[in-house]
Amino acid sequence: MASVLEIKDLHVSVEGKEILKGVTLNVKTGEIHSIMGPNGSGKSTLALALMGHPKYEVTQGEILFKGQNIVELEPNERARLGLFLAFQYPLEIQGVPLGRFLWAAKKALMGQSQADGQPDKKADAKALSEFRKQLQEKMKLLKMDESFAQRYLNVGFSGGEKKRAEIVQMHILKPEIAILDETDSGLDIDSVKIVAEAVNQLRGPDFGALVITHYQRILNFLKPDYVHVMIDGRIVRSGDESLVHELEAKGYDWLIHETKAKAVR
Amino acid sequence: MSTLRSFSVDTIAEQAASRGEPTWLVQKRVEAFEALQRLPLPESRYTKIRGLDLNAFDFAGQNAHHAHIGELAAEREAVHIQLDGQILITQVPESLQSKGIVFCDMATAIREHPDLVKQYLFHAISPSEDKMTALVSALASSGIFIYVPKETVLTEPVRLVYLLDEPSVAALAHQVIIIESGSSVTVLEEAYAKHPDGPGPHLHGTISEVYLGEGARMQFGALQNWNEGTYSFVRRRAHVGRDAKIQWTIGWLGGRLTMSSVESRLVGPGAEMEDIQVLFGRHKQHFDLTSSLRNMAPHVKGEIHMKGVLKDQARAVMYGFIRVDPVAQQSNSYQLAQGLLLNDGAHCDAIPGLEIEANDVRATHGASIGPIDEEQIFYLQSRGLDREQAKRTIVEGFLTPTLEQIPIAGVRERFHAFVEQKWNE
C-alpha cells in the first residue's frame, strides 16, 4: 500500500506572521509532485514546516503521514517515519565527517542506538562495511570524489557539492517521501542532470517526492506527475507537466493577478 | 592539622633550614610568605573567588612522604606521584639515570644538585608574583625537579600524577623542568580526584618553571579533572631558547574554580610555541584561563588556541595575550578563542590582548562565542538524530579539529573519554 503525506488546510506562521494560508496537498509514494512559484510565496516554509523546523508554527490544519498526525513530532521522529528534506541551504558542521555522520544517522533511523544494550559486534562490523561500500557507490552516482566522506559535513563544499551531498544523504537514508527544497538552484546544467538522474533512480512504488523549484529545467529531466503553483501561501493551480510549459511561456504574473482578483471578490 | 595560621615568618624559615635548604632559598620562602600575607586574592572583573578560606585547609602534608607505594606507576617509566600533596613515589629507570637525567623530588634536588637548583629555581617565576604563587613558593617543598642534559631524546613520556582525596587538604607543587640544548621530552601531567564525587573542598596550587635550551623540544600535556569542590591555581612559565619549541596541550574538566596562567617567553631567535587548551565545564564550575605569548627575539612564532564548551551554569573567561618586544621583528603570532554555550545559564568571555612594539610582525587574533546553533540542531535532527545526539555531535565536532592537533594521543583520547563521561552523568 502506498504511504501518503496528507497536508490538510495547513496554516503556518513564522514569528507571528502567517506565511502559509491553507495548503492542501497529498503526496503518495510512487508520485513526483512539483511546487513552483515566485519568491516569497511560501514554498520553503512548507518544506521546513513539513520537516518540523521549530520556528515554523502550525496554527491550523494537519499534516498526516501514514495516517499519523505528525505536527507535534520532532524532526527526527518524522525522519524515522520516512520523511526527508534536502535543504535549500545545507548547514556546515565543523568536525563532523560526512561519512561518520551518515552512519550515525542511518543507525538512528534503523532504531539502533548505543543505549540498546549489547550490540552484536560482528553484525555491526558487517553492516558498517556494507554501508561504506554503499556510500562509495552513491558518491560515484552523484559524481563526488570519495574523499568527501572524510571531510567535515558541508564545510568548504561549493554550493553544488552541498546540494549533491544532500542527494547522497537521501540515497543512503532511503526515505519514503522526500522534499527537495530548491535542490536545483545554483547548480550548473550538468549538475542538474546528475541530481535529476539520481532522483529518478529512486523512483518506484516505494518512493515519492515533493520537488520545490523556481525553474523548469530540473522538471524537464524529472517529468513530474503533478505540478502545483503556490502564490501567497496557497496552492492556486494544480495540473500535470503541461502546466510547467504554460508557466514557462506566460510567467507567474497572470496567476498573481488572478489570485488578487479572487481575493478582492 | 596545620593551618595557615600556624605558620609565621619564623616557622617558615626554621622549617626550611631544618630541611637543609640553603640560605638563599630560605630567604625566598620568607619573601613568599610575606607576600602571601600582603597580597589580595587574584580576583578580576570576570572572576570572583567565593567561598575560599585559606585558613580552612590543612597544609601538613607538604613535607611528608606518603606511606603507600603508588600502584599507579608502571615498572619502567619515569613517574612522580603525589597524593594530597604527599609524595607516593618518584621513580626513574636506570637507563635514564645513566644518561645523566635527573628526575627527583625537590628536597633531593636541593641536596644533590645545589648548583642546578640555584640556577633555575625561582628564576622564571618570582615568589611574590601573586598571592597563590606566594603560597606555593612559601610552603611547597615536595615538588619535582627534572633535568635533561644536552642531546638527549626521551622516547617515552615522563609522567607527573597528582591526586587529591582527603577533604580540606591543601596540595601544593613546584615543578622545575630544564631541557638542555638539542634534547627532546614529553611531559604528561595528570591531575585527578581520587574519588570524582568525593567531598571537597580541596586546595591545589602548582607553579611550574620550564627552561628550553637551544633547539630543545618539549611537549607538555596536562589533564585536570579535580572534583567540583576543588580550588585550583596554576602558574606555568617557560623560557624558550633559540630555535627551541614548546607545545602545551591542556585539557580542563574539573574543579570548582580553576585559575591558570600559561606564559611562553620566546627568548631565543627562531623559538616557537603552540598552546592548545580545551575545556568542558558544567554545573557551577568556573574557569579563568590565560595564555600569554611574549615574543622577545626575532623570527619567533607562536599560536594560541583556546576552546571551551560550557553547560549548565558553568562560566569561563579565556585571556589570550600577545606581547611583541621591539627586538622581535619578523615574528608571527596568532591566537584564537572559541566558546560554545549549550544552554542559557552558561557563560564565556574571550579577552584578547595585543601589545606590539615592533613594526615588521604578524599578529592576529580571533574570537567567537555563542550558543549552539538551532539551525544545525534542526539539520541533524532532520536526518534522524534526536536532539541530544544532535547537540553532542555538534559539540564533538566543535572540539574535534582542536583535539586532532594535540600531539599526545593519550591526552586526546582521555579528554574525549572524560567529556563523554561528564555528559552522561
HADDOCK unambig.tbl for C-alpha pairs under 7 A between the chains (distance, minus, plus):
assign (segid A and resid 51 and name CA) (segid B and resid 382 and name CA) 6.72 0.50 0.50
assign (segid A and resid 53 and name CA) (segid B and resid 378 and name CA) 6.43 0.50 0.50
assign (segid A and resid 75 and name CA) (segid B and resid 381 and name CA) 5.48 0.50 0.50
assign (segid A and resid 75 and name CA) (segid B and resid 382 and name CA) 4.93 0.50 0.50
assign (segid A and resid 76 and name CA) (segid B and resid 381 and name CA) 4.71 0.50 0.50
assign (segid A and resid 76 and name CA) (segid B and resid 382 and name CA) 5.20 0.50 0.50
assign (segid A and resid 76 and name CA) (segid B and resid 383 and name CA) 6.38 0.50 0.50
assign (segid A and resid 76 and name CA) (segid B and resid 384 and name CA) 4.21 0.50 0.50
assign (segid A and resid 76 and name CA) (segid B and resid 385 and name CA) 5.76 0.50 0.50
assign (segid A and resid 76 and name CA) (segid B and resid 386 and name CA) 5.67 0.50 0.50
assign (segid A and resid 79 and name CA) (segid B and resid 382 and name CA) 5.92 0.50 0.50
assign (segid A and resid 79 and name CA) (segid B and resid 383 and name CA) 6.17 0.50 0.50
assign (segid A and resid 79 and name CA) (segid B and resid 384 and name CA) 5.40 0.50 0.50
assign (segid A and resid 80 and name CA) (segid B and resid 384 and name CA) 6.22 0.50 0.50
assign (segid A and resid 84 and name CA) (segid B and resid 382 and name CA) 6.94 0.50 0.50
assign (segid A and resid 91 and name CA) (segid B and resid 376 and name CA) 6.13 0.50 0.50
assign (segid A and resid 91 and name CA) (segid B and resid 379 and name CA) 6.77 0.50 0.50
assign (segid A and resid 93 and name CA) (segid B and resid 394 and name CA) 6.89 0.50 0.50
assign (segid A and resid 94 and name CA) (segid B and resid 397 and name CA) 5.32 0.50 0.50
assign (segid A and resid 94 and name CA) (segid B and resid 398 and name CA) 6.03 0.50 0.50
assign (segid A and resid 95 and name CA) (segid B and resid 397 and name CA) 3.67 0.50 0.50
assign (segid A and resid 95 and name CA) (segid B and resid 398 and name CA) 5.93 0.50 0.50
assign (segid A and resid 95 and name CA) (segid B and resid 400 and name CA) 5.24 0.50 0.50
assign (segid A and resid 95 and name CA) (segid B and resid 401 and name CA) 5.72 0.50 0.50
assign (segid A and resid 96 and name CA) (segid B and resid 397 and name CA) 4.98 0.50 0.50
assign (segid A and resid 105 and name CA) (segid B and resid 383 and name CA) 5.87 0.50 0.50
assign (segid A and resid 105 and name CA) (segid B and resid 384 and name CA) 5.36 0.50 0.50
assign (segid A and resid 105 and name CA) (segid B and resid 385 and name CA) 5.87 0.50 0.50
assign (segid A and resid 108 and name CA) (segid B and resid 384 and name CA) 5.74 0.50 0.50
assign (segid A and resid 108 and name CA) (segid B and resid 385 and name CA) 5.97 0.50 0.50
assign (segid A and resid 109 and name CA) (segid B and resid 384 and name CA) 5.49 0.50 0.50
